[in-house]
Amino acid sequence: MGQSQDTIQTLATSRVIFDEKGNNGFTICGRDIPAELLAEIFCRADLKTLLNCQLVCKRWWIVIQNYIWRKKAELTLGKPFPRHEEMPWHVFYLICKRKPFERNLLKNHSGEQKMKHWEICSNGGDSWMVEHPPAGVPEMPLTIFEGKQICFVTSYHSCTKRQLVDLVAEGLHPYVLDVLQPPIMVSEWYSCRWDCPAVYEVHVELLASEEKDNRILDRFQFRDTIEGERQNQWLYKSHVFENYGAGLRKINFLHGGMDKSFWAGHYGSKMAGACISVKIPPVSTYTYDDESDTPSILDE
């Protein structure tokens, strides 16, 4: 018992206090490693390894959390990311792991998986259907849809469906959503047959998810009656949400339509390529005036 206490006291007295100005963490196997070289090595490490490296010593923890995560995130994005002193390192970790920016957060946007990931709200007439290829309309833009010819099509009574996107689950940290409020672009291609006019509509709501209800921060609604010369062509609609306020957590995307002639079958509006894309926040939100004010990788 006494020997155990002596061991504990010895360990306590021999404990090395961290020296902020020292080189602890930069000396490996008796050799001094430049901070810049160590940073390059960290930037090339995979995420799991980097998480473990944070636990090696305080110096590594400082370097990785104050510099490496942001640098790694910017390498992933291919462009600078706003610098905020209060921004938690988890923001950059999620950027690297989930890649939430500049990608389509809607799943099964054109019907390749039938109605999977969509919640049917109304299924009027002969109900929703997937056309492969779309009937009665020109081919879809090849560069946009990578040569795939598939779309959703409505019928002679209202057909609507929705998809709810959880932004936090997709990798967007609450700090990013509340403070940076990155632009969010929603868009879709739509059309109708040459021989039957139709109606297309899309409603998008930005929701502040709370325990009891989903408060609407902002919304976009669009309805188009496609007839005459505007039939038999693919049309495009987009909208960008900005300055929507703090609290955003989910986005509700609802679209639908019907034909105007009430013909049995599937002569209603067609839609494809539904998209919700969160844009990288502009660098104008930097809190540092210029690159010379950027903290050193050695700063705590």
C-alpha positions as CSV (number, residue, x, y, z in Angstrom):
1,M,0.0,0.0,0.0
2,G,2.8,2.4,1.0
3,Q,4.7,1.5,-2.2
4,S,1.7,2.5,-4.3
5,Q,1.4,5.8,-2.6
6,D,5.1,6.5,-3.1
7,T,4.7,5.7,-6.9
8,I,1.8,8.1,-7.2
9,Q,3.7,10.9,-5.4
10,T,6.7,10.3,-7.6
11,L,4.6,10.6,-10.8
12,A,2.9,13.7,-9.5
13,T,6.2,15.4,-8.7
14,S,7.8,14.4,-11.9
15,R,5.0,15.6,-14.1
16,V,6.2,18.1,-16.7
17,I,4.3,21.4,-16.9
18,F,3.5,22.5,-20.4
19,D,5.8,25.3,-21.6
20,E,4.0,27.4,-24.2
21,K,7.3,28.7,-25.6
22,G,9.0,25.3,-25.5
23,N,9.5,22.8,-28.3
24,N,7.6,19.9,-26.7
25,G,5.8,18.2,-29.5
26,F,8.2,19.4,-32.2
27,T,11.1,17.1,-31.1
28,I,10.7,13.5,-32.3
29,C,13.3,10.8,-31.8
30,G,15.7,13.5,-30.7
31,R,15.3,15.5,-33.8
32,D,13.7,18.9,-34.1
33,I,10.8,18.9,-36.6
34,P,9.8,22.3,-38.1
35,A,6.2,23.2,-37.3
36,E,5.5,23.7,-41.0
37,L,6.7,20.2,-41.9
38,L,4.6,18.7,-39.0
39,A,1.6,20.7,-40.3
40,E,2.0,19.2,-43.8
41,I,2.1,15.7,-42.4
42,F,-1.0,16.3,-40.3
43,C,-2.8,17.7,-43.4
44,R,-2.2,14.4,-45.2
45,A,-3.4,12.2,-42.4
46,D,-6.9,10.6,-42.5
47,L,-9.5,11.9,-40.1
48,K,-9.3,9.1,-37.6
49,T,-5.6,9.4,-37.4
50,L,-5.9,13.1,-36.9
51,L,-8.4,12.7,-34.1
52,N,-5.9,10.4,-32.3
53,C,-3.0,12.8,-32.9
54,Q,-4.8,15.4,-30.9
55,L,-4.4,13.3,-27.9
56,V,-0.6,12.9,-28.1
57,C,0.3,16.1,-26.4
58,K,-0.9,19.6,-25.8
59,R,1.3,21.1,-28.5
60,W,-0.2,18.8,-31.2
61,W,-3.7,19.5,-29.8
62,I,-3.1,23.3,-30.3
63,V,-1.7,23.0,-33.8
64,I,-4.4,20.6,-35.0
65,Q,-7.3,22.4,-33.5
66,N,-6.2,26.0,-34.3
67,Y,-4.8,25.3,-37.8
68,I,-4.9,21.9,-39.3
69,W,-8.7,21.2,-39.2
70,R,-9.4,24.5,-41.0
71,K,-6.5,23.9,-43.5
72,K,-7.8,20.4,-44.2
73,A,-11.3,21.6,-44.7
74,E,-10.1,24.3,-47.2
75,L,-8.2,21.6,-49.1
76,T,-11.4,19.5,-49.2
77,L,-13.5,22.5,-50.4
78,G,-10.8,23.8,-52.9
79,K,-11.3,27.3,-51.7
80,P,-10.9,29.5,-48.5
81,F,-13.5,29.2,-45.7
82,P,-14.5,32.1,-43.4
83,R,-12.3,32.5,-40.3
84,H,-14.1,33.1,-37.0
85,E,-12.2,32.9,-33.8
86,E,-15.1,31.3,-32.0
87,M,-15.7,28.7,-34.7
88,P,-15.4,25.2,-33.1
89,W,-13.0,22.7,-34.8
90,H,-16.0,20.3,-35.3
91,V,-17.1,22.6,-38.1
92,F,-14.1,21.7,-40.2
93,Y,-14.1,18.0,-39.2
94,L,-17.7,17.7,-40.5
95,I,-16.7,19.5,-43.7
96,C,-14.0,16.9,-44.3
97,K,-16.2,13.9,-43.2
98,R,-19.6,14.8,-44.7
99,K,-18.7,17.3,-47.5
100,P,-22.0,19.2,-47.0
101,F,-21.3,22.1,-49.4
102,E,-22.0,22.3,-53.1
103,R,-23.7,18.9,-53.4
104,N,-27.4,17.9,-53.8
105,L,-28.9,17.2,-50.4
106,L,-32.1,15.8,-51.9
107,K,-32.0,12.0,-52.5
108,N,-33.5,10.3,-55.6
109,H,-34.0,13.7,-57.3
110,S,-35.3,12.3,-60.6
111,G,-36.9,8.9,-59.9
112,E,-34.1,6.5,-60.5
113,Q,-35.2,4.8,-57.3
114,K,-38.9,5.1,-58.0
115,M,-40.5,7.0,-55.0
116,K,-37.9,6.1,-52.4
117,H,-37.0,8.9,-50.0
118,W,-40.2,10.8,-51.0
119,E,-43.3,11.2,-48.9
120,I,-46.5,11.2,-51.1
121,C,-48.8,14.0,-50.0
122,S,-51.4,13.6,-52.7
123,N,-51.7,10.9,-55.4
124,G,-54.6,12.1,-57.6
125,G,-55.8,10.8,-60.9
126,D,-53.8,7.7,-62.0
127,S,-51.2,8.7,-59.3
128,W,-47.5,9.5,-59.5
129,M,-45.3,7.6,-62.0
130,V,-41.7,7.6,-63.2
131,E,-41.1,7.8,-66.9
132,H,-37.9,6.4,-68.4
133,P,-37.5,8.0,-70.9
134,P,-39.9,11.0,-70.5
135,A,-42.8,10.8,-73.0
136,G,-44.0,13.6,-75.3
137,V,-41.1,16.0,-74.5
138,P,-37.6,16.6,-75.9
139,E,-34.6,14.8,-74.4
140,M,-33.4,16.3,-71.1
141,P,-30.3,18.4,-71.1
142,L,-27.5,15.9,-71.5
143,T,-24.8,17.9,-69.6
144,I,-27.1,18.4,-66.6
145,F,-28.4,14.9,-66.3
146,E,-25.3,13.1,-67.5
147,G,-27.2,11.4,-70.3
148,K,-29.8,9.9,-68.0
149,Q,-33.4,10.3,-69.3
150,I,-35.8,9.8,-66.4
151,C,-38.3,12.0,-64.6
152,F,-41.4,12.1,-62.3
153,V,-44.7,12.6,-64.0
154,T,-48.1,13.7,-62.6
155,S,-51.7,12.8,-63.6
156,Y,-55.1,14.5,-64.1
157,H,-55.6,15.4,-60.4
158,S,-53.2,16.9,-57.9
159,C,-50.1,14.9,-57.3
160,T,-47.7,16.2,-54.6
161,K,-44.8,14.8,-52.6
162,R,-42.2,16.1,-50.3
163,Q,-38.8,15.4,-48.8
164,L,-37.5,16.7,-45.5
165,V,-33.7,17.4,-45.3
166,D,-32.0,17.5,-41.9
167,L,-29.1,19.9,-42.5
168,V,-27.2,18.9,-39.3
169,A,-27.4,15.2,-40.2
170,E,-25.9,16.1,-43.6
171,G,-22.9,17.6,-41.9
172,L,-23.7,21.3,-41.4
173,H,-22.7,22.4,-37.9
174,P,-25.2,24.6,-36.1
175,Y,-22.5,27.3,-35.8
176,V,-22.4,27.5,-39.6
177,L,-26.1,27.7,-40.0
178,D,-26.6,30.2,-37.2
179,V,-23.6,32.5,-37.7
180,L,-22.4,32.2,-41.3
181,Q,-25.9,31.5,-42.7
182,P,-24.5,30.2,-46.1
183,P,-26.6,30.8,-49.2
184,I,-28.9,27.9,-50.0
185,M,-29.9,27.3,-53.6
186,V,-33.0,25.3,-54.5
187,S,-33.8,24.4,-58.1
188,E,-35.6,21.9,-60.4
189,W,-36.3,21.2,-64.1
190,Y,-39.9,20.8,-65.2
191,S,-41.9,20.3,-68.4
192,C,-45.1,19.0,-70.0
193,R,-46.1,17.2,-73.1
194,W,-46.6,18.9,-76.5
195,D,-50.3,17.9,-76.6
196,C,-51.5,18.6,-73.1
197,P,-50.9,21.8,-71.0
198,A,-50.1,21.3,-67.3
199,V,-49.5,23.0,-64.0
200,Y,-46.2,22.7,-62.0
201,E,-45.6,24.0,-58.5
202,V,-42.8,23.9,-55.9
203,H,-42.9,25.0,-52.3
204,V,-39.7,25.2,-50.1
205,E,-39.7,26.0,-46.4
206,L,-36.7,26.7,-44.2
207,L,-37.5,25.3,-40.7
208,A,-36.1,26.0,-37.3
209,S,-36.5,22.6,-35.8
210,E,-37.7,22.8,-32.2
211,E,-39.0,20.2,-29.7
212,K,-42.7,21.1,-30.3
213,D,-42.9,22.6,-33.7
214,N,-41.0,23.6,-36.8
215,R,-41.0,27.4,-37.1
216,I,-40.8,28.6,-40.6
217,L,-37.9,31.1,-41.1
218,D,-38.4,31.7,-44.8
219,R,-40.2,30.2,-47.7
220,F,-40.3,30.1,-51.5
221,Q,-43.4,29.3,-53.6
222,F,-43.6,29.0,-57.3
223,R,-46.5,27.9,-59.6
224,D,-46.4,27.8,-63.4
225,T,-49.1,27.0,-65.9
226,I,-47.3,25.5,-68.8
227,E,-49.3,26.0,-72.1
228,G,-48.9,27.2,-75.7
229,E,-45.4,27.8,-76.9
230,R,-43.9,26.9,-73.5
231,Q,-45.0,23.3,-73.8
232,N,-42.7,20.6,-75.1
233,Q,-39.5,22.1,-73.6
234,W,-37.6,21.7,-70.4
235,L,-37.9,24.8,-68.1
236,Y,-35.7,25.6,-65.1
237,K,-36.5,27.4,-61.9
238,S,-34.2,28.3,-59.0
239,H,-34.1,30.4,-55.9
240,V,-31.4,31.4,-53.4
241,F,-32.1,31.8,-49.7
242,E,-29.9,34.3,-47.9
243,N,-30.0,36.1,-44.5
244,Y,-32.6,33.7,-43.2
245,G,-31.7,34.2,-39.5
246,A,-30.4,31.9,-36.8
247,G,-32.0,28.6,-36.0
248,L,-32.3,26.9,-39.4
249,R,-32.0,23.1,-39.1
250,K,-34.3,21.5,-41.7
251,I,-35.6,22.2,-45.2
252,N,-39.0,21.0,-46.5
253,F,-39.1,20.5,-50.3
254,L,-42.5,19.9,-51.8
255,H,-43.4,19.8,-55.5
256,G,-46.1,18.5,-57.7
257,G,-48.7,19.3,-60.4
258,M,-51.3,18.0,-62.7
259,D,-52.5,18.2,-66.3
260,K,-55.1,20.8,-67.4
261,S,-57.1,18.6,-69.8
262,F,-58.1,15.9,-67.2
263,W,-57.0,13.1,-69.5
264,A,-56.7,9.6,-68.0
265,G,-53.1,8.5,-67.7
266,H,-50.0,10.6,-67.1
267,Y,-50.3,13.7,-69.1
268,G,-49.4,16.1,-66.3
269,S,-46.3,18.1,-65.5
270,K,-43.0,16.3,-65.4
271,M,-40.1,17.2,-63.1
272,A,-36.5,16.1,-62.6
273,G,-33.2,17.2,-61.0
274,A,-34.7,18.6,-57.8
275,C,-31.8,20.1,-55.9
276,I,-31.0,21.7,-52.5
277,S,-27.4,22.9,-52.5
278,V,-25.7,24.8,-49.7
279,K,-23.1,27.1,-51.0
280,I,-19.7,27.8,-49.4
281,P,-20.1,31.0,-47.3
282,P,-18.4,34.0,-49.0
283,V,-15.0,35.0,-47.7
284,S,-16.2,38.5,-47.0
285,T,-17.3,37.1,-43.7
286,Y,-13.7,36.8,-42.5
287,T,-13.1,38.4,-39.1
288,Y,-9.5,39.0,-39.9
289,D,-8.7,42.0,-42.1
290,D,-6.0,40.3,-44.2
291,E,-3.8,37.3,-44.4
292,S,-1.2,39.0,-42.2
293,D,-3.6,38.8,-39.3
294,T,-4.1,35.1,-39.7
295,P,-3.1,33.3,-36.4
296,S,0.2,31.4,-36.6
297,I,-0.1,27.6,-36.3
298,L,2.0,28.0,-33.1
299,D,-0.6,30.3,-31.5
300,E,-2.8,28.9,-28.8
